[in-house]
Amino acid sequence: KVTMIRRIREKTTDLAPVDLDAIIRTETLRNRGIAMFYEKTGILVMADDLLSEIFANLISNSVTFGGPFVTIWVQAKQTGETVTVTVADNGPGIPDLLKPKLFINSSKGSSRGNAKGLGLYIVKMLLDRYGGKIKVNDRVAKDPSQGAVMIFTLKPVQKADSPS
């Protein structure tokens, strides 16, 4: 994870059209033993080859904290100039006191090589790079014990961005 942060900081890249369905399908295949649901959308977003890291980190967190019987739902929807993606699970949820701290580098000042807590920080860094935002909500309003939902935005491919 530390290497990934270094790569994000050092590598500047032009954003290009990326098939959101292909990225999510790949992450679904990596987690075959987990109940995961996603309906194809055909949405293309402006990103780079690191977009899969967002899904890998969010899905990994759902599995890690939700256990082997967790169910994960991924949805993507385009509204005008925004693509909203949700990754929801029925795991133990995230207490309200932790939500504001989720996307900061919680390993600052810790021993060298400790990558604990960096996954969501990486997600935030990548979304900043793509011009998106992220937040966390309860899957069931006002009941964090029923699971969490990560909601983030990406920029869709506009006609001028599409490959010829």
RAZIFEN-V222688 format. One record per backbone hydrogen bond with DSSP energy under -0.5 kcal/mol. CO is the residue of the C=O (numbers start at 1). NH is the residue of the N-H. Records with the same first field share a line. If there is no record, write none. Layout:
# RAZIFEN-V222688
CO: NH / NH
This chain:
# RAZIFEN-V222688
1: 5
2: 6
3: 7
4: 8
5: 9
6: 10
7: 11
10: 12
16: 47
18: 20 / 45
19: 23
20: 24
21: 25
22: 26
23: 27
24: 28
25: 29
26: 30
27: 31
28: 31
29: 32
31: 34
34: 36
35: 72
37: 74
38: 40
43: 20 / 21
44: 157
45: 18 / 47
47: 16
48: 51
50: 53 / 54
51: 54 / 55
52: 56
53: 57
54: 58
55: 59
56: 60
57: 61
58: 62
59: 63
60: 64
61: 65
62: 66
63: 67
67: 70
70: 35
71: 90
72: 37
73: 88
74: 39
75: 86
77: 79 / 84
79: 82
82: 79 / 84
83: 85 / 154
84: 77
85: 152
86: 75
87: 150
88: 73
95: 98 / 99
96: 100
98: 101 / 102
99: 102
101: 104
104: 106
105: 108
107: 110
111: 114
113: 115
115: 118
117: 106
118: 122
119: 123
120: 124
121: 125
122: 126
123: 127
124: 128
125: 129
126: 130
127: 131 / 132
128: 131
133: 153
135: 151
137: 149
139: 141
140: 143
143: 140 / 146
144: 147
147: 139
148: 89
149: 137 / 151
150: 87 / 152
151: 135
152: 85
154: 83 / 156
155: 46
158: 161 / 162
159: 162
